[in-house]
Structures are given as structure tokens and as C-alpha cells.
């Protein structure tokens, strides 16, 4: 298994899937091992996926300093991977919390990004989290589904901070289709996630929204912000606000999709991502 050594000496694993031009993929969770991404719904048939296990997750080593789990402190891990791959510029995809890391990387190294895809990313980096109202609005779209009557009270309790969340019920709201495949995918999350790192990743100190907005003005690479129609975090309206931060961005909403759109409709997802990645560069 290929590894790269981070600037602080932590050994980071990355997994290669598929063929074609490389696409570096940063997982979410936050701090979930990259295996949950699978082959991104068949995207590996079009691109060679380079799936990074963030420090302390999957097959990557645990860092000596737990503070290095903070999102902004992992930017240099991504840069070390780019150097290890020998890429002058790279196509980069971040899913969910991995989109925070991808965005911070693009702000620090805009000249190293050729295209940036942000998939179901809550824009913590610009100080706009998903709200309880966002999640309830999305949940109401599922009112006709057979599991809704049991799951909705668990959702309202979670949003109100009433005790430990019941993820056996809440998981349904994160998938466009709550079938056996979705249940198995959701059930794997706990064992694939580094809980200590999860709590440190989105430390508010990692983000400086005004400075980030200014830095992103230097990013000339095309950006795709993809949201799921049924996702509560982010709602499509929030995804559009994230897209507006970039000089050269478009927003797409996948019909019937939740937070893991490659599971809900692999064909739609892979076709949309591939079309973005393969589009001719714009000439100004």
C-alpha cells in the first residue's frame, strides 16, 4: 500500500482505485477512513482515484500530536501527497467534511489545483453551518416514507441536544434510499471513524472566514459544488452560497440524493462529476 510521509513525520496511506487521470479524494466523517467512499459509484472506471486516509484513520498512522487533527493543520498532508504523486497541479474532490480540508488547501495552494469538486459540503470554512431549520426542512421531504414516523422524533431530539442521538434511526435522513446497502454503509461509520480526531477536526480556530474569502479570490480553477436534493446538511440553498464564494464555480443539485449521492444514483453522480472534470478549460 502506498504511503507518504507528512511534514511532521506521520505516515499517511492512500489507496489507488481505477485507471485514467488521477483524482485526489479527501474523505469526510469528519475523520472517517476512506473505505466508505468505495469507488464513488463507478467513478473509478473513468478516473484513477487516489483516496487519502487522513492521519489517525484507516491505514494511516496516529500522529504524535493530537492537535494536528485540526482541519487547517492537515493542509500540508494534502500538499505532501501531491508532491509524492509528482503532480504539478491536481484535480481534487472533497466529500462532506473533507470539503473543508479541500477548500483550505485550494486557498493556500491555488496554483496547485486544476479542478475542485465539493460534494455535499457544509461550508464551515466560511462560517455558515447547516442549521436545525435546514435539517428539518429536508426531513419533511421524506414524510411519506415508511420509516419517517419513528425517525423524525429522533431527529428533533438530536437537534434539540436531548441526550445521545439514536443513529439507528437518524441514518435514514442521510441517504436518498434507505435500503439494505444504505443501512450497511451507515452501520460501518462508527468503526471507521476516529472519534477523538472527529471532535478536533472542526475546531472553530481552524477557520478565518474573511481571510479565506480573500484567499479564494486567487483560485482560478473551475469549482463544482454538488448538493443532494434531500440532504439536510447542506441544503441546496446553502451549497449555492458556498459556490458564490469562488470566482469560477457552478452548483449542481442531484435529484433524490442525500449526503452520499454516489450511493443513491451512481449513474447520475458519475456522469455529472466526470463531465465537470473532463470539460475543456475555459479561455478568458
Beta strands, then each sheet from edge to edge (+ up, - down):
strand 1: 3-5
strand 2: 11-17
strand 3: 22-26
strand 4: 48-52
strand 5: 90-95
strand 6: 113-119
strand 7: 222-228
strand 8: 249-254
sheet 1: 1+ 2- 4+ 3+ 5+ 6+ 7+ 8+
end
